[in-house]
Amino acid sequence: YTKQYNKKTKVVTYQAGQFVLLHVPSLGRHRVKKLAKLWKGPYKIMEVLSPFNVVLRVRKRDVVVHVNRIKPCLQRAPVLVQPGLDDPDSDKDEVVEEVESSDRGLVSPGEVAELDTPGVVTARAGDGRRPTRERRKPARLKDFV
């Protein structure tokens, strides 16, 4: 049984001075576990008591924690910005094509006057909004004055 039980265990050794994350599953009232941050830290290992227990520095206090509640914290390497890459004049290679208003579905005010018919409501181009759908009166109201 022990062979099967320990099949997927990972042996992780910790050293003093290493930074780790601490698993704190306690949730406050009206909190949802799905959205909670269960790993706190990083905390520094002050001392390794045994292969199973370590001493962490948490808020200026030393706390004994089992290794099942911690995992190594991977620190990101600092990103160095090279000064020549963010030059705004380097965009000269890009070609931007102008799109005509007829290709975007916009209608000029002169074209709107040609399209106006009684009983049909359309949006004007000067509104800055997209054109609305055509609204026609019902057929039974055509002879109504």
C-alpha positions as CSV (number, residue, x, y, z in Angstrom):
1,Y,0.0,0.0,0.0
2,T,2.8,2.5,0.8
3,K,4.2,2.1,-2.7
4,Q,0.9,3.1,-4.3
5,Y,0.2,5.8,-1.7
6,N,3.6,7.5,-2.3
7,K,3.5,7.0,-6.1
8,K,3.2,10.7,-7.0
9,T,4.9,12.4,-4.1
10,K,7.6,14.9,-4.9
11,V,10.6,15.1,-2.6
12,V,11.4,18.8,-2.1
13,T,14.2,19.9,0.2
14,Y,14.2,23.4,1.6
15,Q,17.2,25.5,2.8
16,A,17.4,28.3,5.2
17,G,17.0,31.7,3.4
18,Q,14.8,30.3,0.7
19,F,11.5,32.0,-0.1
20,V,8.3,30.0,-0.1
21,L,4.5,30.4,-0.3
22,L,2.3,29.4,2.6
23,H,-1.0,27.6,2.0
24,V,-3.7,29.3,4.2
25,P,-7.1,27.7,3.4
26,S,-9.1,29.5,6.0
27,L,-11.7,31.8,4.5
28,G,-13.5,34.6,6.1
29,R,-17.2,34.8,6.4
30,H,-19.0,35.3,3.1
31,R,-15.9,34.4,1.1
32,V,-15.9,32.1,-2.0
33,K,-13.0,29.6,-2.1
34,K,-13.0,29.7,-5.9
35,L,-11.9,33.3,-5.9
36,A,-9.8,33.4,-2.8
37,K,-6.0,33.6,-2.7
38,L,-5.1,30.5,-0.9
39,W,-1.3,30.9,-1.1
40,K,0.2,33.8,0.9
41,G,3.7,35.1,0.8
42,P,6.5,34.9,-0.1
43,Y,7.9,34.1,3.3
44,K,11.6,33.4,4.2
45,I,12.6,30.1,5.8
46,M,14.6,30.9,8.9
47,E,15.5,27.4,10.0
48,V,14.9,23.8,8.8
49,L,14.0,21.7,11.9
50,S,13.5,18.4,10.2
51,P,12.7,17.1,6.7
52,F,9.0,17.7,7.6
53,N,9.0,21.0,9.5
54,V,10.5,24.5,8.8
55,V,10.4,27.8,10.6
56,L,9.0,30.7,8.6
57,R,9.3,34.4,9.3
58,V,5.6,35.7,9.2
59,R,5.0,39.3,10.2
60,K,8.1,39.5,12.4
61,R,7.3,36.2,14.1
62,D,8.7,32.8,13.7
63,V,6.1,30.1,12.9
64,V,6.7,26.4,12.7
65,V,5.1,25.0,9.5
66,H,4.8,21.5,8.0
67,V,6.3,21.2,4.5
68,N,2.9,20.1,3.1
69,R,1.7,23.7,3.6
70,I,4.5,25.4,1.7
71,K,5.8,25.4,-1.9
72,P,8.8,27.1,-3.4
73,C,8.4,30.6,-4.6
74,L,9.8,31.2,-8.0
75,Q,11.1,34.8,-8.2
76,R,10.9,36.5,-11.6
77,A,14.1,37.8,-13.1
78,P,14.0,41.6,-13.5
79,V,13.2,42.8,-17.0
80,L,15.7,45.2,-18.5
81,V,14.4,47.8,-20.9
82,Q,16.8,48.6,-23.7
83,P,16.6,52.3,-24.6
84,G,16.8,51.9,-28.4
85,L,13.7,49.7,-28.7
86,D,11.0,52.1,-27.6
87,D,11.8,54.8,-30.2
88,P,8.6,56.3,-31.7
89,D,10.3,56.9,-35.1
90,S,10.8,53.2,-35.6
91,D,7.3,52.8,-36.9
92,K,8.2,54.0,-40.4
93,D,8.1,50.5,-41.8
94,E,4.4,50.1,-41.1
95,V,2.0,51.2,-43.8
96,V,-1.5,52.4,-42.8
97,E,-4.1,52.4,-45.5
98,E,-6.9,55.0,-45.4
99,V,-10.4,53.5,-45.5
100,E,-13.0,55.5,-47.3
101,S,-16.2,56.3,-45.5
102,S,-18.3,54.1,-48.0
103,D,-16.2,51.1,-47.0
104,R,-17.0,51.5,-43.4
105,G,-20.8,51.7,-43.9
106,L,-21.0,55.5,-43.2
107,V,-23.3,57.6,-45.3
108,S,-22.6,61.3,-46.1
109,P,-25.4,63.9,-45.3
110,G,-26.1,64.3,-49.1
111,E,-26.7,60.6,-49.5
112,V,-29.0,60.6,-46.5
113,A,-31.2,63.2,-48.2
114,E,-31.5,61.0,-51.2
115,L,-32.4,58.0,-49.1
116,D,-35.1,59.8,-47.1
117,T,-38.6,58.4,-47.9
118,P,-41.8,59.1,-46.0
119,G,-42.4,56.5,-43.3
120,V,-38.8,55.3,-43.0
121,V,-36.6,56.5,-40.1
122,T,-32.8,56.3,-40.4
123,A,-30.0,57.7,-38.4
124,R,-28.1,60.8,-39.6
125,A,-24.4,60.6,-40.2
126,G,-23.8,63.6,-38.0
127,D,-25.0,61.8,-34.9
128,G,-21.8,59.9,-34.6
129,R,-23.7,56.7,-34.0
130,R,-24.3,53.7,-36.1
131,P,-27.3,53.7,-38.4
132,T,-30.5,52.3,-36.9
133,R,-32.7,49.8,-38.6
134,E,-35.4,51.0,-41.0
135,R,-38.8,51.4,-39.3
136,R,-41.8,51.2,-41.7
137,K,-45.4,51.8,-40.8
138,P,-47.6,48.8,-40.9
139,A,-49.5,48.3,-44.2
140,R,-52.9,48.9,-42.5
141,L,-51.8,52.4,-41.7
142,K,-50.7,53.5,-45.2
143,D,-54.0,55.1,-46.0
144,F,-54.3,56.7,-42.5
145,V,-53.7,60.4,-42.5
